[in-house]
Amino acid sequence: AEWPQARVVHRLDMATSGLIIMARGADNQRLLSKAFAERQVRKRYIALVDGLLQEGIGAWRTVDLPIGVDWPHRPRRMIDFARGKASVTTLRVLSHDRAQGTTRLALEPVTGRSHQLRVHLQAIGHPILGDALYAGAAAQAKCARLALHAESLALAHPQTGVMLTLQSPPAF
């Protein structure tokens, strides 16, 4: 009611917390949507995953696996080399919790497929804690919610072109 001209620009999976961008008016929505489509927006997520990734803290890694719809198990997605669409995620180990057997990651999706981060992490054997779609019972039990948070967005303001970096630290 306070911002009747607000328009949706992008979305997060329902269980993912964090930042989203809304546009004030249709013109700004078009400009921002174009920036997302042309990959001019840098997105960073934080996740807690099951297991200890072997990469050292601070090391970046690329996951390049095609994702397609798992038709018999919709809304799930899956790695599909025959019909999947190209999907690329970069990730960096931030810390290990050896007592819990978990790893905190920074994630940057290069492409923007549905469930991309969740599917890629499950595919490399480190599902996100609390993920009811892609994690096994043990990883689901380690967190009461999906431990995936949209931490930052960096983009040009649609009217001024000034670079903005918006941040929201995760609660986990």
C-alpha positions, -999 to 999 in steps of 0.1 A, spaced: 0 0 0 29 24 7 46 18 -26 19 9 -52 42 14 -81 66 -13 -68 74 -40 -93 91 -74 -90 125 -76 -107 138 -110 -97 130 -137 -71 145 -161 -46 134 -197 -40 107 -196 -13 129 -210 15 159 -187 6 163 -156 28 181 -124 19 180 -95 -5 156 -90 -34 153 -59 -56 120 -42 -63 117 -14 -89 97 18 -85 77 18 -117 76 0 -150 106 18 -166 129 10 -137 116 -26 -137 126 -30 -174 160 -15 -169 167 -37 -138 153 -68 -154 176 -62 -184 206 -59 -161 198 -92 -145 192 -109 -178 225 -96 -192 244 -107 -160 253 -72 -150 242 -78 -114 267 -96 -92 249 -119 -67 265 -135 -37 249 -161 -14 261 -176 19 253 -213 26 260 -239 52 266 -273 36 270 -308 49 305 -321 50 339 -306 48 349 -294 14 385 -302 7 393 -268 -9 413 -246 14 397 -215 30 395 -187 4 400 -209 -26 375 -204 -55 361 -234 -74 337 -235 -104 309 -260 -107 298 -263 -143 270 -289 -146 239 -286 -168 205 -285 -150 172 -298 -162 137 -304 -148 133 -337 -129 98 -342 -145 86 -372 -123 97 -353 -92 87 -317 -99 96 -290 -87 129 -307 -83 157 -301 -108 186 -325 -116 219 -326 -134 210 -336 -170 239 -339 -195 215 -348 -224 188 -320 -220 199 -297 -193 208 -261 -197 243 -248 -191 247 -238 -154 277 -224 -137 283 -215 -101 315 -203 -84 320 -211 -47 346 -202 -20 351 -219 13 348 -194 41 352 -217 71 348 -253 84 330 -264 115 348 -297 122 327 -305 152 294 -302 132 310 -316 100 298 -285 80 313 -259 57 303 -222 52 305 -211 16 302 -180 -5 284 -188 -37 281 -167 -69 258 -180 -96 271 -171 -130 239 -184 -147 205 -182 -130 187 -215 -132 159 -225 -108 174 -242 -78 209 -239 -93 229 -235 -61 209 -262 -43 213 -287 -72 250 -280 -78 259 -284 -41 239 -316 -39 256 -329 -71 291 -323 -56 281 -342 -24 276 -312 -1 239 -304 1 227 -273 19 216 -278 54 179 -279 60 171 -284 23 139 -303 21 142 -310 -16 178 -319 -22 194 -329 12 192 -363 29 176 -367 63 209 -361 82 216 -328 64 180 -317 68 181 -324 105 212 -301 110 192 -269 104 156 -260 110 155 -240 77 173 -239 44 207 -224 52 209 -203 20 209 -165 22 212 -139 -6 239 -118 11 248 -91 -14 238 -76 -47 260 -52 -67 244 -33 -96 242 0 -113 213 23 -102 188 22 -131 185 60 -133 219 74 -122 243 45 -132 260 48 -98 272 14 -86 253 1 -56 264 -27 -33 235 -39 -11 243 -63 18 223 -83 43 243 -106 66 228 -141 72 212 -150 106 230 -183 106 
